[in-house]
Amino acid sequence: MAISQARSRRKPSGGRYKNAFSKKKQNLGRMPVHTKLGKHILKTMRIRGNNMQSMLLSAETANVYNPKTKKYQIVKIETIVDNPANRHFIRRSIITKGAVLKTPIGKARVTSRPGQEGTLNAVLIE
């Protein structure tokens, strides 16, 4: 069954709204892309308006910004230390925005949305 982002057909009280609309393609959603730690795999997909969107399925390196030197550096990701989105994502090695990565130059927090943007940018926090 398709994932819909349209309004629910049920009211908060449990009653039903009158069916004034039918399902439309513009209301389609999709499953989240859980970016894993592993070999770099990038997928592009056609989205609404004939535009393309990149999805990072897995990554082994990150583009880390150092605020002291004001420079970016591509570093290898050792492991995921913390993920405020979901505590089980740490065990499953899933990278989302806000996740804390352990790298050879220190801990870094992810600032990009890898499942939506196709890039893995982070900022050093230590």
N, C-alpha and C positions, 0 to 999 in steps of 0.2 A: 504494500500500500504506500502511496506517495506521502511524503512529509509536507504538511500544509502550514503556512504561517498566517492563515486567515483567522478572523475572529472565531472563537468557539461558538458552537451552536447551542450551548447551554448557558443560562444565566447563573450568576453567583448563588441564587437561591435554589437552583436545580431545575427551574422551569426551562422551556425551550423558546428560543427566538423564532419568529416566523421566518420561513425560508425565503428570503427576498433576493438571494443570490445563489449562484452555483459555483462549483470549483473552477478556478481559472489558472492558467499556466503562470501568471504573474505572482500567484500566491505560493508557488512551489518553494520548498526548502530542501536542504540536503543534510546528510549525516556529517558530523564534525570530522576534520582531518586531524588525526592524532599523530603529530610529528614524532618519530622515534629516533633514538640514538643509534646510528649505524651508517652504512655506506650511503653517500649522497644520492638521493633520488628525487627528482623534480618532475612534477606533472603539470601540464597546462590544460585548461578546460575552457570551452566556450561558455560564456555567461550571457545574461540578458543584454540586449542592445548590440549583439555581435561583437562583444568585447572578450578579451582573453584574461584569465586569471591563473596565476601560478600557485601551485600548492606544493609545499615541501613535505614529502612523505617521510624522509629520514635524512639526518645530517650527521657529519662527523667533525665538522669545523664550524667555528663561529667568527663573525666579524666583530671584534671587541674594541670598544672605544675606551681609551685611558684619559680621564679628565685632567690628570697632572701634566702629561706631555702633550695633550690635545691631539693625539694621533690614533688612527685605527690600526689594528693588527689582526691578521687571520691566525687563529690558534686552534689547536685540537681540543675537543671536549673530552675530559676524562670521565666525568659522571655527573648526574643530576643530584644536587644536595637538597634542594627544597622546591616545592611547587605549591603556592597558596591556592591555586585553582582546585586541586584535589590531592589529598594526601596519598592516594593510591597511585598517582601518576609517577611518583618518585620510584617506586618499586618496579613499575612497568616501563621506566625510562622514556616517558612522554614529555616533550618540550612544548610549553605554551608561553604566552606573554606573561612575564612576572616570575618565571622559573629561575632558580639560582643554579648556575653551572659551575663546576669545578674545572679550572683550566690550569696549565702550567704557570701562568702569570698571576693567578689568584682567582677569587670568586667573582663571577659576573652575573648580572641580572639581565634577562632577555627583555628588550624593548620593542621588538617587532612582533608581528603576528605571523608565525611561520606557516600556518595552515591557510592563511588568506593572502599573504604577500609573496611567499616563496623565498624569502631571505631570512637569515638568522643573525640579527644584530643584537649586541649586548653592551652593557656598561660595567666597567670594573667597580666593585663595591668595597674591595679591600686593598 
